[in-house]
Amino acid sequence: MLVVAASVVVAVGTVTGMINALDDERGANEARPDATRLVPLADVPSTAVSPKVSYPASTSAKPKKTASPSPTKTGEKRSDPVSPSLYRHPESQVLDWVHDHPDDPRTEVIASRIADQPAAVWFADFTPSTITSRVRAVTSGAAAQGRVPVVVPYAIPDRDCGGASEGGAPDFDAYDAWIDDFAAGLGSREVVIVLEPDSIAQADCLSAAQRADRFEALARAGRVLKTADPKARVYFDAGHSDWNPAAQQAALLKEAGAANAASSDGIFSNVSNFHATSAEIAYDRQVLDALGGPASLGAVIDTSRNGNGAPADGQWCDPAGRKIGRAPTLDTGEARIDGYLWVKLPGESDGCRGTAGTFTASYAYDLAR
């Protein structure tokens, strides 16, 4: 369900300019067990660690039609405050575009509503020799500003089940070592870790033995990351509200260690997707209730492109009529919802408006205006 592609400059994310675009309330659609539930995660975002690298596009699964119509905008005025706590990495494709196009009539909107916003930094290339220094560059940059970075480790073996974002570590021994090196760059301050998007919700493509190996590696990764930095907040993959039913997803998450406070701070949902925030809040709470574990477990939601909710026809590849969603924040005012994050950078194409994972100004402008 990921479409991953991005310039790696240091960031899982990909983002700027806080906007509270309303995502109209709509009910969550329970996924049908016999249908393909993954919606491509939309290219690995471009906030990554230098040097800039183009990531493969991830199409982990075919899109599924939603039963209810796409929500419409309420017309509520949007504001552009930038989170005082989240970190915006200074390198991304959108920032490069804004710098290179000062006279473009779209620049002001793209700069203020997307480029100024804090976004996640993805680490999607398996480069053991440099991963510690690249992670440290992000966390130390955030520390210097007194802000919280969002990072995305994305190197699980058999990533995307051989789809457009295939790649990752060659085996689990290599992955474990890569996670050790990743953890060594975290430092000692607060950091939000979105651990391996699609790795759990998409696990039905694996055999029982492969799934067990993956879940063991994820549980270990959570423990290693939290041990290296006790202030790190690690979130596990819950898919989204129109994928697996909550009880089913919770059972998978439990196998992967997400109910254990030594490994986990909770779950994340809607990465690179379009489902309304209201649907994700309801779904995430259902998953957390079914998951059990300490009451402190919470959820973070990717709101980067869900301002108008998901398209009614199930389209996932740069669908028309979408808008940026609620601005990134770690103060949602919602019980058990720890943050709204921009994990997927608005304007980075899923592969239809532009080459997968590359910044497309026309798409960004349509999302932001």
Residue pairs with C-beta under 8 A, 6 or more apart in sequence:
1 37
1 38
1 39
1 40
1 41
1 58
1 60
1 61
1 197
1 198
1 201
1 202
1 239
1 240
1 243
1 271
1 272
1 273
1 316
2 40
2 41
2 42
2 43
2 44
2 58
2 59
2 60
2 160
2 165
2 197
2 198
2 271
2 272
3 40
3 41
3 42
3 43
3 44
3 57
3 58
3 59
3 164
3 165
3 272
3 316
3 317
3 350
3 351
3 356
3 357
4 41
4 42
4 43
4 44
4 45
4 55
4 56
4 57
4 58
4 122
4 124
4 154
4 160
4 164
4 165
4 197
4 272
4 357
5 43
5 44
5 54
5 55
5 56
5 57
5 58
5 165
5 348
5 351
5 355
5 356
5 357
5 358
6 14
6 43
6 44
6 45
6 46
6 47
6 48
6 53
6 54
6 55
6 93
6 122
6 124
6 345
6 348
6 357
7 46
7 48
7 52
7 53
7 54
7 91
7 92
7 93
7 96
7 357
8 46
8 48
8 49
8 50
8 51
8 52
8 53
8 55
8 122
8 123
8 124
8 125
8 134
9 46
9 47
9 48
9 49
9 50
9 51
9 52
9 89
9 91
9 92
9 121
10 47
10 48
10 49
10 50
10 89
10 91
10 121
10 134
10 137
10 138
10 141
11 45
11 46
11 47
11 48
11 49
11 89
11 91
11 92
11 119
11 120
11 121
11 122
11 138
11 149
11 150
11 151
11 152
12 44
12 45
12 47
12 120
12 121
12 122
12 123
12 150
12 151
12 152
12 153
12 154
12 194
12 197
12 343
13 45
13 47
13 89
13 119
13 120
13 121
13 122
13 150
13 152
13 341
13 342
13 343
13 344
13 345
14 44
14 45
14 46
14 47
14 92
14 93
14 94
14 119
14 120
14 122
14 304
14 342
14 343
14 344
14 345
14 348
15 45
15 47
15 88
15 92
15 94
15 114
15 117
15 118
15 119
15 120
15 304
15 328
15 342
15 345
15 346
16 82
16 88
16 92
16 94
16 95
16 111
16 113
16 114
16 115
16 116
16 117
16 118
16 119
17 80
17 82
17 111
17 112
17 113
17 114
17 115
17 116
17 117
17 327
17 368
18 79
18 80
18 81
18 82
18 83
18 116
18 117
18 327
18 328
18 329
19 78
19 79
19 80
19 113
19 117
19 307
19 324
19 326
19 327
19 368
20 76
20 78
20 79
20 326
20 327
21 73
21 78
21 307
21 308
21 323
21 324
21 325
21 326
22 73
22 74
22 76
22 78
22 307
23 71
23 276
23 277
23 278
23 303
23 306
23 307
23 308
23 309
23 325
23 326
24 71
24 72
24 73
24 74
24 276
24 308
24 309
25 71
25 276
25 278
26 68
26 71
26 276
26 278
26 279
26 309
27 68
27 279
27 282
28 241
28 242
28 275
28 279
28 280
28 282
28 283
29 66
29 67
29 68
29 241
29 242
29 279
30 242
30 245
31 37
31 64
31 242
31 243
31 244
31 245
32 64
33 245
33 248
35 64
36 61
36 62
36 63
36 64
37 61
37 64
37 201
37 239
37 242
37 243
37 244
38 60
38 61
38 62
38 63
38 64
38 198
38 201
38 202
38 239
38 243
39 61
39 63
39 64
39 240
39 242
39 243
39 273
39 274
39 310
39 314
39 316
40 57
40 58
40 59
40 60
40 61
40 63
40 163
40 164
40 272
40 316
40 317
40 350
41 58
41 60
41 165
41 197
41 198
41 271
41 272
41 273
41 344
42 58
42 272
42 273
42 305
42 316
42 344
42 348
42 350
43 55
43 57
43 58
43 165
43 272
43 344
43 348
43 349
43 350
43 351
43 356
43 357
43 358
44 55
44 56
44 58
44 122
44 124
44 154
44 165
44 357
45 119
45 120
45 122
45 152
45 272
45 343
45 344
45 345
45 348
46 52
46 92
46 93
46 94
46 122
46 345
46 348
46 357
46 359
47 89
47 91
47 92
47 119
47 120
47 121
47 122
47 345
48 55
48 91
48 121
48 122
48 123
48 124
48 125
49 121
49 123
49 130
49 134
49 135
49 137
49 138
50 91
50 134
50 137
52 91
52 93
53 125
54 357
54 358
55 122
55 124
55 125
55 165
55 357
56 160
56 164
56 165
56 166
56 167
56 356
56 357
57 164
57 165
57 350
57 351
57 356
57 357
58 159
58 160
58 163
58 164
58 165
58 166
58 198
59 160
59 163
59 164
59 165
59 351
60 160
60 161
60 163
60 165
60 198
60 202
61 163
61 202
63 314
63 315
63 316
63 317
64 242
64 314
65 312
65 313
65 314
66 242
66 310
66 311
66 312
66 313
66 314
68 312
69 312
70 308
70 309
70 310
70 311
70 312
70 321
71 276
71 308
71 309
72 308
73 307
73 308
73 323
79 327
80 112
80 113
80 116
80 327
81 327
82 88
82 116
82 117
82 118
82 327
83 117
83 118
83 327
83 328
83 329
83 330
85 147
85 148
85 329
85 330
85 331
86 118
86 147
86 148
86 149
86 150
86 328
86 329
86 330
86 341
87 118
87 138
87 141
87 142
87 145
87 147
87 148
87 149
87 150
88 116
88 117
88 118
88 119
88 147
89 119
89 121
89 138
89 141
89 149
90 141
92 115
92 119
92 345
93 345
93 347
93 348
93 358
93 359
94 110
94 114
94 115
94 345
94 347
94 348
94 359
94 364
95 115
96 359
97 110
97 359
97 361
97 364
98 107
98 110
98 111
98 115
101 107
101 361
104 361
106 361
106 362
106 364
106 365
109 365
109 368
109 369
110 347
110 361
110 364
110 365
110 368
113 324
113 368
113 369
114 324
114 345
114 346
114 347
114 364
114 367
114 368
117 327
117 328
117 342
118 147
118 150
118 328
118 342
119 150
119 304
119 328
119 341
119 342
119 343
119 345
120 150
120 151
120 152
120 194
120 341
120 342
120 343
121 138
121 149
121 150
121 151
121 152
122 151
122 152
122 154
123 131
123 134
123 135
123 151
123 152
123 153
123 154
123 155
123 182
124 152
124 154
124 155
124 165
124 167
125 155
125 167
126 155
126 167
126 168
126 169
126 170
126 174
126 178
127 134
128 174
128 177
128 178
128 181
131 178
131 181
131 182
131 185
132 181
132 182
132 184
132 185
133 185
134 185
135 151
135 182
135 184
135 185
135 186
136 184
136 185
136 186
136 187
137 185
138 149
138 151
138 185
139 149
139 151
139 185
139 186
139 187
139 189
139 191
140 187
141 149
142 148
142 149
142 189
142 191
143 187
143 189
148 189
148 190
148 191
148 192
148 330
149 191
149 192
150 191
150 192
150 193
150 194
150 328
150 341
150 343
151 191
151 192
151 193
151 194
152 193
152 194
152 195
152 197
152 343
153 179
153 182
153 193
153 195
153 196
153 221
154 168
154 196
154 197
155 167
155 168
155 169
155 175
155 178
155 196
156 168
156 169
156 175
156 196
156 199
156 214
156 217
156 218
157 168
157 169
157 170
157 171
157 172
157 174
157 175
157 214
157 217
158 166
158 168
158 206
158 210
158 214
159 165
159 166
159 167
159 168
159 198
159 199
160 166
160 167
160 198
160 202
161 202
161 205
161 206
164 351
164 356
168 175
169 175
169 178
172 213
172 214
172 216
172 217
175 217
175 221
176 217
176 220
176 221
179 217
179 220
179 221
179 224
179 225
180 224
182 225
183 224
183 225
183 227
183 228
183 229
184 228
186 225
186 228
186 229
186 232
187 229
188 229
188 230
188 231
189 229
189 231
190 231
190 232
190 233
191 229
191 231
191 232
191 233
192 232
192 233
192 235
192 300
192 330
192 339
192 341
193 225
193 232
193 233
193 234
193 235
194 235
194 268
194 271
194 300
194 341
194 343
195 218
195 221
195 222
195 225
195 234
195 235
195 236
195 237
196 218
196 221
196 237
197 237
197 268
197 271
197 272
197 343
198 237
198 239
198 271
199 214
199 218
199 237
199 256
200 215
200 218
200 236
200 237
200 238
200 239
200 249
200 252
200 253
200 256
200 258
201 237
201 238
201 239
201 240
201 243
201 244
201 249
201 252
202 239
203 211
203 214
203 215
203 252
206 214
211 255
212 255
214 256
215 252
215 255
215 256
215 257
218 236
218 256
218 257
219 256
219 257
219 260
219 263
220 257
221 263
222 234
222 236
222 257
222 258
222 260
222 262
222 263
222 264
223 257
223 262
223 263
225 232
225 234
226 232
226 234
226 262
226 263
233 265
233 338
234 263
234 264
234 265
235 264
235 265
235 266
235 267
235 268
235 299
235 300
235 338
236 253
236 256
236 257
236 258
236 264
236 266
236 267
236 268
237 253
237 267
237 268
237 271
238 249
238 253
238 267
238 268
238 269
238 283
238 284
238 287
238 299
239 249
239 269
240 269
240 270
240 271
240 273
240 275
240 280
240 283
241 269
241 270
241 275
241 279
241 280
241 282
241 283
242 275
242 279
242 310
243 249
244 252
246 283
246 286
246 287
246 289
246 290
247 286
247 290
249 287
249 290
250 287
250 288
250 289
250 290
250 291
250 292
251 290
253 259
253 267
253 287
253 291
254 291
254 292
257 263
257 264
258 264
258 266
258 267
258 291
258 293
258 297
259 291
259 292
259 293
259 297
260 293
261 293
261 294
261 296
261 297
264 293
264 297
265 296
265 297
265 298
265 338
266 288
266 297
266 298
266 299
266 300
266 336
266 338
267 284
267 287
267 288
267 291
267 297
267 299
267 300
268 299
268 300
268 301
268 302
268 341
268 343
269 280
269 283
269 284
269 287
269 299
269 300
269 301
269 302
270 280
270 301
270 302
270 303
270 306
271 302
271 343
271 344
272 302
272 304
272 305
272 343
272 344
272 350
273 302
273 305
273 306
273 310
273 316
274 305
274 306
274 308
274 309
274 310
274 311
274 316
274 319
274 322
275 306
275 309
275 310
276 306
276 309
276 310
277 301
277 303
277 306
277 325
277 326
277 340
279 309
280 299
280 301
280 306
281 299
281 301
281 334
281 337
284 299
284 301
284 336
284 337
285 299
285 335
285 336
287 299
288 297
288 298
288 299
288 336
291 297
297 336
298 336
298 337
298 338
299 336
299 337
299 338
300 337
300 338
300 339
300 340
300 341
301 337
301 339
301 340
301 341
302 341
302 342
302 343
302 344
303 325
303 326
303 327
303 328
303 340
303 341
303 342
304 324
304 325
304 341
304 342
304 343
304 344
304 345
304 346
305 322
305 323
305 324
305 325
305 344
305 346
305 367
306 322
306 325
307 322
307 323
307 324
307 325
307 326
307 367
308 321
308 322
308 323
311 319
311 320
311 321
311 322
316 350
317 350
317 351
317 352
318 349
318 350
318 351
318 352
318 353
318 354
318 360
318 363
320 366
322 366
322 367
323 367
323 368
324 346
324 367
324 368
325 340
326 340
327 340
328 339
328 340
328 341
328 342
329 339
329 340
330 338
330 339
332 338
332 339
332 340
345 359
346 364
346 367
346 368
347 359
347 360
347 361
347 363
347 364
347 365
347 367
347 368
348 357
348 358
348 359
348 360
349 355
349 356
349 357
349 358
349 359
349 360
349 363
350 356
351 357
353 360
353 362
353 363
354 360
354 363
